[in-house]
Amino acid sequence: MTPPLYFDTIFLLMLKIRLQRVGKRNEPSFRLILVESKRAAKGGHAQEVLGSHNFRKDGTIINKDRVLYWMSQGVQVSDTAFNLLLANKIVEGKKKNVLPKKTPPKKEKSA
């Protein structure tokens, strides 16, 4: 028999820091949220809101202490969120490529 899983035991879950799109149509802004990795970011199941970012107005508000705390607890960060943290000098490292790799078309071999 497995013990019941309560909301307080968030350390048992696989958590991820990712972006959640909010805002009006054609006016996107984003929240930096902590969410269970298997849930969709838009599902409203955010454990904690860690900050916000608006690409159009270049306004970024990030709770640096909480982000570093959760990363020290082993929380994974999505590639786009990592690049955002890197641009705001919260973490150090190399920028991650979030665009898919283009594969060259395969040439047919004629016999």
Residue pairs with C-beta under 8 A, 6 or more apart in sequence:
5 12
10 47
11 73
13 36
13 37
14 36
14 37
14 38
14 76
15 34
15 35
15 36
15 37
15 47
15 70
15 75
15 76
16 34
16 35
16 36
16 37
16 75
16 76
16 77
16 78
17 32
17 33
17 34
17 50
17 67
17 70
17 71
17 75
17 76
17 77
17 78
17 81
18 32
18 33
18 35
18 41
18 77
18 78
18 80
18 81
19 30
19 31
19 32
19 33
19 41
19 53
19 78
19 80
19 81
19 84
20 30
20 31
20 32
20 33
20 35
20 41
20 42
20 46
21 28
21 29
21 30
21 41
21 42
22 28
22 29
22 30
22 31
23 29
23 54
27 56
28 55
28 56
29 52
29 53
29 54
29 55
29 56
30 52
30 53
30 54
30 55
31 46
31 49
31 51
31 52
31 53
32 49
32 50
32 51
32 52
32 53
32 62
32 67
32 81
32 84
33 41
33 46
33 47
33 48
33 49
33 50
34 46
34 47
34 48
34 49
34 50
34 70
34 75
35 41
35 43
35 45
35 46
35 47
36 45
36 47
37 76
39 45
48 66
48 70
50 62
50 63
50 66
50 67
50 70
51 60
51 61
51 62
51 63
51 67
52 59
52 60
52 61
52 62
53 59
53 60
53 61
53 62
53 84
54 60
60 84
60 88
62 84
62 85
62 88
62 90
64 90
67 85
67 90
68 90
71 77
71 91
77 85
77 91
79 96
79 97
79 98
80 98
82 91
82 93
82 96
83 95
83 96
83 98
85 91
86 92
86 93
86 95
